[in-house]
């Protein structure tokens, strides 16, 4: 599932930057960021994982049919907090990502994420607040605040994190799996909505 892979690669990029920053504040980086206390818990279930997989499968069927028919068609997909968090927890249980906890909140106009990493000897904790925009048919992440434990992070680090995340987005190209050109991303309480137009066959 390239969408989830892109999400996890994005988180891996944050981890790399966090490790580098540890040189400047090891102890503070091990503490829980203040952002965690402001995030709401999310119910988890296997049904939510199945729901997200079905949404992705159904969307791909629509975009593939439109491509073969050479027609342009509006398409949208709504991802809930329950779906993304349940899928993340399932992936963490497989041990493919060096993290023991991830939590994502979708709010009106912005998203929040907290991660507790399980690197040997450096159990760092990171968090961020940011937005997602659509640009040239693909998602673009705009970071507003990045947290490394309780370590103060300069604004230029925020910019660096943002650039790194968007490079990873471009390399992984998660929208290619869904097969439509992204036109709009809307963040509301508990939901992420992707809207776009199908690609047409030549």
N, C-alpha and C positions, 0 to 999 in steps of 0.2 A: 504494500500500500504506500505509494510514493508520497501521498499527502502527509501521512503520519511520519514517514521517513524524513520528509523535509522539515517537519516540526521538530523532530528529535535531533536532526543535524544542526538546526538552528540553536537548540539548547546546548549542544556540544560546543558550538562556537562561543557561547557565553561562558562555558566551563573553562575553555582555554584562556580566555581573557581574565577570568577570575584567578586562575593559577598564577598568571604573570603578576597580577596585582598583589598576590600574597606576599611578595617580596617586601612590599611597603607597609603591610599591616596584618601580619599573620593572626594575632590574637583577635583583633576586631572582626576579621573576616570569618572567624569561626562562629560568631554569634548570629542569632536569628535576626534578619532585617525587620525593621518596624512595620514594613508593608504587610507582613504575615498576619499581624493582629487585626488588620483592616479587611481581610479577605473572609468571605463566607464559606462554610463547608458545602460540599456537593455530594449528593447521594450517588452511590456507585452500584452498577448492576451489569450482569451479563447481557440482559435485554437491551441496555443502552449501547453496548458494543455491537450487537447484532443490528440494531437500528441504524447506526452510522454506516456499517458495511453495506446494508441494503440501500441506503441513500446514495452511496457512491456507485454501487452497481446499477441502480435505476438511472442515475444521471448519465453514466457512461453509455447505457443502452440508447438513451434519447439522443445524445451527441453523435454516436456512431451512426444511428439511423438517419439523422439529419445530414451528416457528411456524405453518406452513400446516396441520399436523395438529392444532394446538391442544393439544399435549401437552408436559409438562415432562420434560426428559431430562438426566441428568448428562452432562457433557462435560468433556474435559480436553485440553490440548495441551502438549507438552514441547518446549522450544526449547533447542538445544545451543549451547555456545560456538562451535563450528565454524560453525554455521548463522548466528548473529547476526554474528559477526566477518567471515565471508565476504561477507555481504550488505552490511555497512557498507563494506568495502573496494571492492566493486563500485559503491556509491553515491558514494564519494569520488572514484573514477575518472571519474565523470560531471561532476565539478566543481560540483555543486549545493550543497556544504557547504564553507566556507572552512577546511578542516582537511587535514593531510597524513598524519596517523596517528591511529587510534583503536584501543584494545584493551579488551575487556571480559572479565572473569573472573567466573564464578559459583562461589561457594564455599558450604560448609555454613552456611546461615543468613544470608549476606550477599553482596553483589556489589562488585566493584571496577572502576573505569574510569579510563583514562588517555587524554588527547587532546593532540596537538600541533597548535596552530592555525597557519594560514598567512596571517594578516592582514599586509598590507604594513607593514613597519617594526616590527611588534610580534609576533614569532613566539612567543607565550606558550604555556605548557604547564599543563594543569590535570589534577586527579585527584580522585577521591572514593571513599569507602567508605560504603555505605549498605544499607538493606534495603527490600523492597517488601512492603506489606501490602494486603489487600483490605478496602475500606470502602464500604458502600452500592453494592456491585456493581462498583466501579471500583478501579484500582490507586492506592495512595497511597505516595509515596516518603518514607522517613525517612532523613535524612542523619546520619552519625556523624562523619565527618571530610571536610573539603573542602580541597584543596591548590591553591595558585596558585604554581607554581614552587616555590621554597624560601622564599617569603614567609610569615611567620607569619600565620595567619588567626584572628581572634577568634571565640568561640563564637556571638556574635550574627550574624556573617556566615554561619555554618553554617545558622542558623535562617532567615536571609533567602534563602539559596540553596534550602533545602527548600521554603519557601513559594512561591518563583518557579517551581520545577519542578512543584509540584502544581497551580498555576494553569494552566500550560501543558498538563499532562495533561488537566485538565478541559475546556479550550478545544478541544483536538484530539480528545478522546474516542476513543482508539484501540480501546477495547473494543466500540464500536458496529459496527465492521467485522466482528468475529467473531460478534456477535449473541447473546451469552450473558451472564448476570449472574455476575460474578466472585465466588466464595465463598472461594477460598484461593489463595495464592501460596506455592510452596515453592522455596527455593533450596538446591540440593545441589551437590556437586563437579561442575562442568562442565555443569549443567543448570538451567533455569528451568521450573517446572511451573505451568501455569495450570489451575485447576479451578473449575467453576461449573455453572449450570443454565440450560438454554435458555429463551428467552422464548417465551411462548405467544400465538398470535393471538387476538383478541377474537371 
